[in-house]
Amino acid sequence: MFGALMSAASPWDLVPSDFDGLIRSVKRVWFCAFSNFHGHATNVQMDLIGILQALRLAQSLMLQRVMCQTDSVKVYCLIISVQHDFQHYACYIQSICDLLENWP
């Protein structure tokens, strides 16, 4: 019964986590790679933080056209959902949406 009451973001799902990625051109030329350790987090949280950091890096490089790739359908659905104010990861999702809306 106790297991059924645990949410997906329970402390038992938190593991030491990091993210990494790369920014490359359409011709697959690497601009830069990035990685960071973020402490204990869920996989979804790390995917969202990774996308947010990638977008911030791309913006600082003044890239005008950016395509993000992720292997997480859940993260993709969270970002494109119409109403995400009540989501567990609302602050990350809102930050990503704000960056995309105000892209140069």
N, C-alpha and C positions, 0 to 999 in steps of 0.2 A: 504494500500500500504506500509506503514512504516513497518508493521509486516513482510512482505515478504522479506524485505531487511536485517533483523536481522540474524546474523549467529548463529549457535548452541552454540557458546562460547560467546554469548553476555553478558554484565554485568548483565542483568536481569536473566540469568540462574545461576549466581554465588550465592551460598548459603553457610552459615557457614557449614563447612564439616570436617569430621574426617574419620579415617579408623581404622580397627582392624583386627586381624587375629590370627592364632596360628600355631605353628610348632609342628608336632607330628610324631611319628614313624609309620611304616607300621602296627604295632600292636595297633595303636591308643593311644599310651602313649604320653602325652604332654611333650614336651621339654620346651616350653615357649609360652606365649601369648604376643601380642604387640598391642599397639594402639597409636594414635597421632592425635592431632587437627592441621589442616593445614590452617585454615583461610577460605577465600572464594574461592571456586573452583567449577568446574563442576563435575558431577558424574564420567565421563570418566577420568578426570584428577585425581580424588581421587583414582579410581581403579588402574590407572597406578602407582601412588605414593605408594599405598599400596603394589603392587606386587614388585616394586623396593625395598622398605624397607624390605619386607619379604626375598627377595633374598640376600640382604646385611646382614641381620641377620643370615640367614642360612649359608652364606659363613663365617661369623665370628665364627659360631659354628663348622666350619670345616666339615659340612655335605657334603657327596660326591654325593648322589643321592637325588634329590629334584623334587617334583611334585607340581606345582602351580595349584590351582583351583580358578576359578572365575565364577560368574554367568553372566558376561557380554560378549556376543558374539562380540560386537563391539570392546572391548578391546583386545580380543583374535585375531580378524582379523587384528587389527592395529599392533600387535606385530609380527604376522607371515607374514605380507605383505612384498613383495619384495622391494618396493620403499616407504620409509617413510620419505625421506628427506624434503618433502614439507608439511608434516602433521602439524597440529596445535600443536600436542604434540610430535614433533620429538625428543626433548631433552630427554624426559622420555623414549620413545621407544628405542632410541639409547643406553641409559644407561642400560636398561634391556637387550638388545641384546649383548652389550659388556660384561656384567656379565655372560651371558649364554655361550658366545663363549670362555671365559677365565675361565670357571669353573674348580676347582681343579680336 
